[in-house]
Amino acid sequence: FGRKLAAHMHADQDDYVGDDLGTCLYPGLREARCSTLCFIQEEGETLFVPSGWHHTVENIEPTLSINHNWLNSNNILWSWDRILSESMSELKQEKHFAKKESNIATQPAGHTTGAKLNG
């Protein structure tokens, strides 16, 4: 539910909204606004933002919004590397915990680890 004011700027407007050194934020914003698409997103409408497009959304009334970032040609290799990296990390953790559990299960009955109690 809710309504949002959205502004979207084509990816080819990069030269207007920043520079290579990051020293001047929005040096050509006035020029870039000439090609900015502004509209109100109404309740129930779905919006697709193409890769690389600059965009901003402002809730103009109480709003519940759900968004999702999809894979595309610009981020597929990065996303795949991230998935593999996270999967390998999880696999290493699982092997580590499985090894600990295996060591505990194979200890002789009555075996204790740690400091002996004085008694």
Residue, then its C-alpha position, 0 to 999 in steps of 0.5 A: f500500500g502507499r504511494k511513492l514519488a520516483a525519479h529515474m535517470h538513464a545510465d548514460q547520465d553518469d557524466y552529469v552526476g559525478d566525476d572520476l575523483g568523486t570531488c564534485l557530487y552532482p556537477g551537472l545535476r541541472e542538465a541531467r534533470c532534463s532527461t530524468l523520468c519523474f512519476i508517482q508509483e501508485e499502490g499495487e504497481t510494479l517498477f523495474v529499474p534497469s541496471g546502472w540507472h540512477h534512481t531515488v524513491e520518496n514515500i509520499e504517504p505511509t508505504l509498505s514496499i518490497n524490493h528485490n535485486w535481480l541477477n543481470s548481465n552486469n552483475i552475474l559474474w560478481s554474483w556467481d563468485r559471491i555465491l561460490s565464496e559463501s557456499m565454500s565458507e559454509l562447507k568449511q564450517e560444516k566440515h569443521f563441526a562434523k569433525k568435532e562431533s566425530n571426535i567426541a563420538t569416538q572417545p572411549a567411555g569415561h574419557t574426559t577432556g579439560a583440567k582434572l578436578n582436585g578431590 
